[in-house]
């Protein structure tokens, strides 16, 4: 199935779009309306990335845990929904609930977006809802941990659903040969936006006393600022992006009559339809594996630095900022490399770099901050490119007219399966008592995902999905 030498298959011609300037011939410039819309698309990456960097990565988990501790009983436990749990476990359970709900919501969002023809309005509703919930986190004080949990679940659901709608614009904004560049540029702007607000928030947090604030007030301002940023720059996206008629025609009367029932039927049809594209499913499986490794490394790197290397909190926080800024450069650089050698080869090269980084992490000396910074820089270079080019590759494997639906399943591969890596990391530590063995064990995700991707015939997969392959893959 993965080998182009098998079956009676004849490759289709590649994209007729002119090759890149690097190949010696110039790409014709996009018209003004398309350039304007691309700016709107980039701006949503700039807008939403602050939710991941400021809220999820840095501030919410420790703050919500402290709020839960304030609401604990005399035995030091809290009782959300009548279930007794320690305060330190509360955010992990809340995050898990939001991920499970995303598995249910994201495909439905995609099915509705493709049928409605009003993706611009849908993106606005989801983004503003998520931003409003994020701004409302300013009011999470005292022992009101359930308010914080509810706001985060709603914000995270809105965030994930808006990303599905946002991704679905990519095939409309870029030809097959331009998609790697456009996707990488959007991802790069996202990292830059996330880093800009995070740097400002960290400056506020580290000097909160000089501003006459308590630590809790500083954190609440930082959380709310992410919502303000998200909503503010979403206005730019909504002003510049345009709706398009659904490529799979659904007339207005049928759409109004079908409503939610039609969306569920469409989701069922998409699940059945996926079986007709086995190579697309192979890519999703490969992405599931190596992206789970990526997400786990991001999630446990601070824990590894603190517990295994004994690094101070200031080093860990500054490393997070370093990753945000260097990832901007990495996303752009790997996008340009993909234009020369192809996105698949570039992603495979990035997976080799991920594997090498984990091997190096095993040997980092305790207290060696410089070595930790170097590893963080290498991860940052390949991080944005791995994710951006995976997004553009998958966009080539979607049957025309079903972009949002398929990206709904793509996001599930990102969010709905992220327990695999953390589980292996935790199990390895439990069995060996060593964080070094635990971080080393994550290599299996990059090796398995890379092996699947290397065997996948991308050109054939693109043709079988009904699309025209780019010149380079």
Secondary structure in CASP SS format (residue, H / E / C, confidence):
PFRMAT SS
TARGET T0000
AUTHOR 0000-0000-0000
METHOD secondary structure of the structure
MODEL  1
X C 1.00
X C 1.00
X C 1.00
X C 1.00
X C 1.00
X C 1.00
X C 1.00
X C 1.00
X C 1.00
X C 1.00
X C 1.00
X C 1.00
X C 1.00
X C 1.00
X C 1.00
X C 1.00
X C 1.00
X C 1.00
X C 1.00
X C 1.00
X H 1.00
X H 1.00
X H 1.00
X C 1.00
X C 1.00
X C 1.00
X C 1.00
X C 1.00
X C 1.00
X C 1.00
X C 1.00
X H 1.00
X H 1.00
X H 1.00
X H 1.00
X H 1.00
X H 1.00
X H 1.00
X H 1.00
X H 1.00
X H 1.00
X H 1.00
X H 1.00
X H 1.00
X H 1.00
X H 1.00
X H 1.00
X H 1.00
X H 1.00
X H 1.00
X H 1.00
X H 1.00
X H 1.00
X H 1.00
X H 1.00
X H 1.00
X H 1.00
X H 1.00
X H 1.00
X H 1.00
X H 1.00
X H 1.00
X H 1.00
X H 1.00
X H 1.00
X H 1.00
X H 1.00
X H 1.00
X H 1.00
X H 1.00
X C 1.00
X C 1.00
X C 1.00
X C 1.00
X C 1.00
X C 1.00
X E 1.00
X E 1.00
X E 1.00
X E 1.00
X C 1.00
X C 1.00
X E 1.00
X E 1.00
X E 1.00
X E 1.00
X H 1.00
X H 1.00
X H 1.00
X H 1.00
X H 1.00
X H 1.00
X H 1.00
X H 1.00
X H 1.00
X H 1.00
X H 1.00
X H 1.00
X H 1.00
X H 1.00
X H 1.00
X H 1.00
X H 1.00
X H 1.00
X H 1.00
X H 1.00
X H 1.00
X H 1.00
X H 1.00
X H 1.00
X H 1.00
X H 1.00
X H 1.00
X H 1.00
X H 1.00
X H 1.00
X C 1.00
X C 1.00
X H 1.00
X H 1.00
X H 1.00
X H 1.00
X H 1.00
X H 1.00
X H 1.00
X H 1.00
X H 1.00
X H 1.00
X H 1.00
X H 1.00
X H 1.00
X H 1.00
X H 1.00
X H 1.00
X H 1.00
X H 1.00
X H 1.00
X H 1.00
X H 1.00
X C 1.00
X C 1.00
X C 1.00
X C 1.00
X C 1.00
X H 1.00
X H 1.00
X H 1.00
X H 1.00
X H 1.00
X H 1.00
X H 1.00
X H 1.00
X H 1.00
X H 1.00
X H 1.00
X H 1.00
X H 1.00
X H 1.00
X H 1.00
X H 1.00
X H 1.00
X H 1.00
X H 1.00
X H 1.00
X H 1.00
X H 1.00
X H 1.00
X C 1.00
X C 1.00
X H 1.00
X H 1.00
X H 1.00
X H 1.00
X C 1.00
X C 1.00
X C 1.00
X C 1.00
X C 1.00
X H 1.00
X H 1.00
X H 1.00
X H 1.00
X H 1.00
X H 1.00
X H 1.00
X H 1.00
X H 1.00
X H 1.00
X H 1.00
X H 1.00
X H 1.00
X H 1.00
X H 1.00
X H 1.00
X H 1.00
X H 1.00
X H 1.00
X H 1.00
X H 1.00
X H 1.00
X H 1.00
X H 1.00
X H 1.00
X H 1.00
X H 1.00
X H 1.00
X C 1.00
X H 1.00
X H 1.00
X H 1.00
X H 1.00
X C 1.00
X C 1.00
X C 1.00
X H 1.00
X H 1.00
X H 1.00
X H 1.00
X H 1.00
X H 1.00
X H 1.00
X H 1.00
X H 1.00
X H 1.00
X H 1.00
X H 1.00
X H 1.00
X H 1.00
X H 1.00
X H 1.00
X H 1.00
X H 1.00
X H 1.00
X H 1.00
X H 1.00
X H 1.00
X H 1.00
X H 1.00
X H 1.00
X H 1.00
X C 1.00
X C 1.00
X C 1.00
X C 1.00
X C 1.00
X C 1.00
X C 1.00
X C 1.00
X C 1.00
X C 1.00
X C 1.00
X H 1.00
X H 1.00
X H 1.00
X H 1.00
X H 1.00
X H 1.00
X H 1.00
X H 1.00
X H 1.00
X H 1.00
X H 1.00
X H 1.00
X H 1.00
X H 1.00
X H 1.00
X H 1.00
X H 1.00
X H 1.00
X H 1.00
X H 1.00
X H 1.00
X H 1.00
X H 1.00
X C 1.00
X C 1.00
X C 1.00
X H 1.00
X H 1.00
X H 1.00
X H 1.00
X H 1.00
X H 1.00
X H 1.00
X H 1.00
X H 1.00
X H 1.00
X H 1.00
X H 1.00
X H 1.00
X H 1.00
X H 1.00
X H 1.00
X H 1.00
X H 1.00
X H 1.00
X H 1.00
X H 1.00
X H 1.00
X H 1.00
X H 1.00
X H 1.00
X H 1.00
X H 1.00
X H 1.00
X H 1.00
X H 1.00
X C 1.00
X C 1.00
X C 1.00
X C 1.00
X C 1.00
X H 1.00
X H 1.00
X H 1.00
X H 1.00
X H 1.00
X H 1.00
X H 1.00
X H 1.00
X H 1.00
X H 1.00
X H 1.00
X H 1.00
X H 1.00
X H 1.00
X H 1.00
X H 1.00
X H 1.00
X H 1.00
X H 1.00
X H 1.00
X H 1.00
X H 1.00
X H 1.00
X H 1.00
X H 1.00
X H 1.00
X H 1.00
X H 1.00
X H 1.00
X C 1.00
X H 1.00
X H 1.00
X H 1.00
X H 1.00
X H 1.00
X H 1.00
X H 1.00
X H 1.00
X H 1.00
X H 1.00
X H 1.00
X H 1.00
X H 1.00
X H 1.00
X H 1.00
X H 1.00
X H 1.00
X H 1.00
X H 1.00
X H 1.00
X H 1.00
X C 1.00
X C 1.00
X C 1.00
X C 1.00
X C 1.00
X H 1.00
X H 1.00
X H 1.00
X H 1.00
X H 1.00
X H 1.00
X H 1.00
X H 1.00
X H 1.00
X H 1.00
X H 1.00
X H 1.00
X H 1.00
X H 1.00
X H 1.00
X H 1.00
X H 1.00
X H 1.00
X H 1.00
X H 1.00
X H 1.00
X H 1.00
X H 1.00
X H 1.00
X H 1.00
X H 1.00
X H 1.00
X C 1.00
X C 1.00
X C 1.00
X C 1.00
X C 1.00
X C 1.00
X C 1.00
X H 1.00
X H 1.00
X H 1.00
X H 1.00
X H 1.00
X H 1.00
X H 1.00
X H 1.00
X H 1.00
X H 1.00
X H 1.00
X H 1.00
X H 1.00
X C 1.00
X C 1.00
X C 1.00
X H 1.00
X H 1.00
X H 1.00
X H 1.00
X H 1.00
X H 1.00
X H 1.00
X H 1.00
X H 1.00
X H 1.00
X H 1.00
X H 1.00
X H 1.00
X H 1.00
X C 1.00
X C 1.00
X H 1.00
X H 1.00
X H 1.00
X H 1.00
X H 1.00
X H 1.00
X H 1.00
X C 1.00
X H 1.00
X H 1.00
X H 1.00
X H 1.00
X H 1.00
X H 1.00
X H 1.00
X H 1.00
X H 1.00
X H 1.00
X H 1.00
X H 1.00
X H 1.00
X C 1.00
X C 1.00
X H 1.00
X H 1.00
X H 1.00
X H 1.00
X H 1.00
X H 1.00
X H 1.00
X C 1.00
X C 1.00
X C 1.00
X C 1.00
X C 1.00
X C 1.00
X C 1.00
X C 1.00
X C 1.00
END
